[in-house]
């Protein structure tokens, strides 16, 4: 699905757009949509609560940015589906009935939601797919460069194994949910780096990204392969990495193999500091969320030139081609890059990370 990967983060793009005057345009040229004032209502549908990012970062950042862009006249109606596609369908229908102006949709099931996207379209409500590429007649898409996420995870895993890594090294893959299109892209990106270099000894697609299922799957892999025969584990996100680590410890593994993750959750950053998890993928949620809010507000206000400038990438879904998109880049988070990523961006303070249990390890890394 990836066509073009932009080379700047969303915050950088915002600055560059402002510098050339794009953010001040009103889109009142002949092709512009009818404008709406600042009294906009943005419907925000997020998929689940197992990952702490949605309530902690995405929602409050989008809410604050919408308020900023609309001189505090705009508002965000928020609903979280808690991993239920049926509940999300109901929530979307509620927003259609409430006649919100635009919907930011992070789909639980990208295929199942297509009919609801069409209902919104028929009701004249634009839908912007947020973080996950929903099917149906969406107006735009914003996410991170998902294949790059998998590539970064796999490259870092190979670096951990060292120059002697070869097909004698057995890797277990604990991938994301089969209903999440992002999970497929993470997996594709990872396999593009791992294939032919190591052996994928076992692989799982983990329903709803549940850590407890990842723990069960890893325990099964240990039984099949042997606890001393697993060179590394590709875990698609931090929650599942935690489940993988529990399974390895329960099996009596004292020296953990390199384990990947994604999302830079605080627990995972602390595990990285402590040496239990090798890496995570840092995705700047402020960049993604603020850009999504900009896209939503400019879309409904009819600022077409600005909206086009914010969506210069193009992707295809199974149901729609050439979707105006924005792909935000990512980076590897290891113990050596904590200060330059999550601390530098204000996601966590050193005090957040270096609680009493982790102070010695933090001190050794120069985290003070």
C-alpha positions, -999 to +999 in steps of 0.1 A: +000+000+000+029+023+006+036+045-025+055+075-012+072+081+021+076+117+031+110+126+045+099+151+071+079+148+102+045+164+104+057+192+127+084+200+102+058+200+074+037+225+094+066+249+097+074+246+060+038+252+050+036+282+072+068+295+058+054+296+023+020+310+034+000+278+027-015+276+062-031+310+058-050+303+026-088+301+027-093+278-002-118+303-018-107+296-053-131+283-079-126+247-069-129+252-031-156+235-011-182+256+007-166+269+039-177+264+075-168+287+104-149+277+135-179+261+152-169+226+138-175+193+155-149+166+148-160+130+155-131+109+168-134+071+168-105+052+183-102+015+183-091+001+217-079+006+252-052-021+255-027+003+240-025+033+263-015+057+235-051+064+224-065+079+256-031+093+268-019+109+236-041+108+205-074+121+220-061+149+241-037+161+214-064+161+187-088+179+211-063+206+219-053+211+183-089+214+171-095+240+198-063+259+188-072+259+151-108+271+157-101+298+184-117+274+210-150+273+191-145+238+177-150+206+197-142+169+195-168+142+201-148+111+212-157+074+214-134+044+220-146+010+207-126-011+232-116-036+204-153-042+193-161-037+157-198-039+164-195-012+191-175+010+167-202+006+141-228+018+166-206+047+176-201+058+140-239+056+134-244+078+165-220+104+151-237+103+117-271+108+135-256+137+155-245+153+122-209+158+132-190+178+105-161+153+099-151+120+113-115+108+122-118+070+121-092+046+135-109+013+126-111-018+147-118-038+116-109-019+084-130-041+062-161-044+084-164-006+088-167+001+050-204+001+050-205+027+078-180+049+059-204+048+030-233+059+053-212+088+064-204+097+028-241+095+019-249+119+048-223+144+035-198+137+063-162+134+052-143+105+068-105+106+073-089+073+081-066+078+111-037+055+119-053+025+102-065+025+065-102+019+066-120+006+035-149+024+018-151+059+003-127+077+028-116+112+019-081+109+032-057+089+053-030+097+078-007+073+095+029+064+100+049+047+073+038+012+084+061-009+062+090+012+074+079+003+110+084-034+102+117-027+084+131-007+113+121-034+138+137-061+117+169-042+109+174-034+146+168-071+154+194-082+129+218-056+144+213-071+178+221-106+165+254-092+150+273-098+118+273-136+124+235-139+120+224-165+095+197-190+087+208-211+117+192-184+139+156-192+146+132-162+150+096-163+164+072-137+149+043-125+170+024-102+146-005-080+151-042-085+147-054-100+113-082-074+112-058-045+114-043-035+079-013-019+097-004-053+111-001-068+076+021-039+066+044-042+097+047-079+089+055-073+052+082-047+061+098-070+087+098-100+063+114-079+036+144-076+059+144-109+077+137-133+048+168-153+037+189-139+066+174-159+095+149-187+098+113-178+108+107-209+130+072-199+141+048-171+133+015-159+148-011-133+139-024-122+173-061-114+176-068-079+188-032-074+197-038-090+231-007-094+253-022-125+270-026-142+236+009-132+227+021-149+260+002-181+251+016-181+215+051-176+228+047-204+253+036-226+224+066-216+203+090-224+232+075-258+234+079-264+197+114-249+192+130-252+226+137-223+250+175-223+242+170-224+204+152-190+200+177-164+188+153-135+188+116-126+189+098-102+165+069-088+186+049-063+166+041-039+196+051-033+232+021-048+248+027-081+231+064-078+238+054-078+275+035-110+270+064-126+251+088-117+280+064-133+306+063-165+286+101-167+283+106-160+320+079-186+329+099-211+308+130-204+329+149-183+304+172-160+324+191-143+295+164-130+272+169-129+235+165-096+216+128-087+215+113-059+194+082-037+201+064-007+189+047+024+204+073+034+230+050+027+259+064+037+293+066+000+305+085-009+273+109+020+277+117+009+312+122-027+300+146-013+274+165+006+300+167-027+321+177-048+291+146-070+290+133-056+257+158-047+230+139-020+211+107-003+203+096+019+174+091+055+184+062+071+165+056+108+172+020+108+183+019+146+186+030+149+149+004+124+137-024+137+159-018+174+152-016+168+115-049+148+116-066+176+134-053+200+108-066+178+080-101+175+096-105+212+102-092+223+068-114+197+051-146+208+066-137+245+063-131+241+026-095+252+027-087+230-003-052+243-011-042+238+025-057+203+026-039+193-006-006+205+009-012+183+040-020+152+019+007+150-007+012+112-005-011+086-022-020+051-011-044+024-023-069+005-001-087-027-013-117-005-023-102+028-033-072+040-053-051+072-050-063+082-015-048+116-005-026+107+024+001+117+048+028+092+059+048+102+090+082+087+095+094+066+125+126+058+143+141+030+164+141+034+201+169+016+219+186+023+252+210+046+234+182+068+218+158+073+247+171+108+255+168+119+218+133+106+213+107+103+240+125+125+265+134+152+239+099+153+226+084+155+261+065+122+259+081+111+292+105+128+316+135+111+330+117+109+363+088+091+346+112+065+333+138+063+360+117+052+390+135+036+420+137+002+403+154+015+372+176+042+387+209+021+386+203+012+349+193+048+341+225+061+357+246+036+337+230+050+305+235+086+315+197+093+320+197+119+348 
